Structures are given as C-alpha cells and as structure tokens.
Amino acid sequence: YGCTFEGNAGPGFAICGSFGPVRNAIVEKSTMKGNGQGSLDGSGYGVSLSRANTTRITECTIEDNANAGICAYNSTQATTIQQCTVQNNQGNGILIYQSPGGSISQCTLQGNTGQAIEISESSDWTTDM
C-alpha cells in the first residue's frame, strides 16, 4: 500500500508463482515508474504477474516503463485492475496473455507505444472504462 517502485533494472513489481500460484495479492495506491531501462530481456514491465491468482491492482500509477505497464501471463487468473493510470510505457498499456478471467475498469490508458489493452489467448475478461 502506497509504495514507489522506480528505476529498477527489471519489473517495478513482480508476482511470480514459481512453485505454485500466488493467491490474494493486493497492490494499492502505489507507483511503478521508469523500470526496466537498459534491460536486455524485455522484462521492464511496471507490474508483472505470472501464476498470480485473485490479484487486485487498484489506484496505482504505472508509467514510463521499458515494456508494457501491466503484464499478466502464464495462467494468471481472476485479476482485477481498477482505477489505475497506465501511461507512457514502451509497449502496451495492459497486456493479458494466456490468462483466463479478470476485469479492467475505470482506468486511464494513454501515451503507451503499443495498444491500450491487448488480450491474447485468454478468455472471460471484462472491460469497463
């Protein structure tokens, strides 16, 4: 709650269930800015979610990162992204890949070099902007 993740070599904030899904993570009123600059592996997401179930990201500012602002992939499920500002990232604002079920609502997505939202190989996502 209320943290700043700025200028890191990789993602600003990462949840990775390497040995099984991570459940019920909450990220609120935090800032992820300028992460992944100079990263050679493309991991410069503002927020990276992998095998993270029932994750909630609310009222966050995610900007100026070297890749997508938020990336949920690898079977991340039931993610809620709400009331976030995702801007000026060097990729999509929000990228959802191979991750079923979630919602994106009341977010501002602007100035990203890719799509505002890309949902690929995933199902049961809702958006309400």
C-alpha positions in Angstrom: 0.0 0.0 0.0 1.4 3.4 -1.0 4.8 2.2 -2.3 7.0 3.5 -5.1 9.0 1.2 -7.3 11.2 3.3 -9.6 14.2 2.9 -11.7 14.7 -0.9 -11.3 16.6 -3.0 -13.9 13.6 -5.4 -14.2 9.9 -5.1 -13.4 8.8 -2.5 -10.9 6.7 -5.0 -9.1 6.5 -8.8 -9.8 4.4 -11.6 -8.5 5.6 -14.9 -9.8 4.3 -18.3 -8.6 7.3 -20.3 -9.5 6.3 -23.3 -7.2 2.6 -22.8 -7.5 0.1 -20.0 -7.8 0.3 -16.9 -5.6 -3.1 -16.0 -4.2 -4.9 -12.9 -3.0 -2.2 -10.3 -3.6 -3.3 -6.7 -3.3 -1.3 -3.7 -4.8 -3.0 -0.4 -3.9 -2.1 3.3 -4.3 1.4 2.6 -5.5 3.6 3.9 -8.3 5.7 1.9 -10.7 7.8 4.3 -12.8 10.8 4.1 -15.1 11.6 0.4 -14.6 13.5 -1.9 -17.0 15.5 0.8 -18.7 18.5 -0.9 -20.3 17.0 -4.4 -19.6 18.2 -6.9 -22.2 15.5 -9.5 -21.6 12.4 -7.3 -22.2 11.3 -7.6 -18.6 10.8 -3.9 -17.9 7.1 -4.1 -17.0 5.7 -1.8 -14.5 3.8 -4.8 -12.9 4.5 -8.4 -13.9 2.0 -11.2 -12.9 2.8 -14.8 -13.5 0.6 -17.5 -12.0 -0.9 -15.0 -9.7 -4.5 -15.8 -8.8 -7.1 -13.4 -7.4 -4.8 -10.4 -7.6 -6.1 -6.8 -7.2 -4.3 -3.7 -8.5 -6.2 -0.5 -7.6 -5.5 3.2 -7.7 -1.9 2.8 -9.0 0.1 4.9 -11.3 2.2 2.9 -13.8 4.3 5.0 -16.2 7.5 5.4 -18.2 8.4 1.7 -18.0 10.5 0.0 -20.7 7.8 -2.5 -21.7 4.0 -2.9 -21.0 2.7 -1.1 -18.0 0.9 -4.2 -16.7 1.6 -7.8 -18.0 -0.5 -10.7 -16.7 0.6 -14.0 -18.3 1.2 -17.7 -17.7 -2.2 -18.7 -16.2 -2.8 -15.7 -14.0 -6.5 -15.8 -13.0 -9.1 -13.6 -11.6 -7.1 -10.4 -11.8 -8.8 -7.0 -11.1 -7.2 -3.9 -12.4 -9.2 -0.8 -11.3 -8.9 2.9 -11.2 -5.2 2.9 -12.4 -3.4 5.4 -14.6 -1.2 3.5 -17.1 0.7 5.9 -19.4 3.8 6.5 -21.4 5.1 2.9 -21.3 7.2 1.5 -24.1 4.7 -1.2 -25.0 1.0 -1.9 -24.4 -0.6 -0.2 -21.5 -2.0 -3.6 -20.3 -1.1 -7.0 -21.8 -3.0 -10.1 -20.9 -1.6 -13.3 -22.3 -2.7 -16.9 -21.6 -4.6 -15.8 -18.5 -8.3 -16.6 -18.0 -10.8 -14.4 -16.3 -10.4 -10.9 -14.9 -11.6 -7.3 -15.2 -10.2 -3.9 -16.1 -12.3 -0.9 -15.1 -12.2 2.8 -14.6 -8.6 3.1 -15.8 -6.9 5.8 -17.8 -4.6 4.4 -20.5 -2.7 7.0 -22.6 0.5 7.6 -24.4 1.7 4.0 -24.4 3.6 3.0 -27.6 1.5 -0.2 -28.1 -2.2 -0.9 -27.7 -4.1 0.5 -24.7 -5.2 -3.1 -23.9 -4.2 -6.3 -25.6 -5.9 -9.6 -24.5 -4.4 -12.6 -26.3 -5.1 -16.3 -25.9 -7.2 -15.5 -22.9 -10.9 -15.7 -22.1 -13.6 -14.3 -19.8 -12.1 -10.8 -19.4 -14.4 -7.7 -19.0 -13.5 -4.1 -19.5 -15.5 -1.1 -18.3 -13.7 2.2 -19.0 
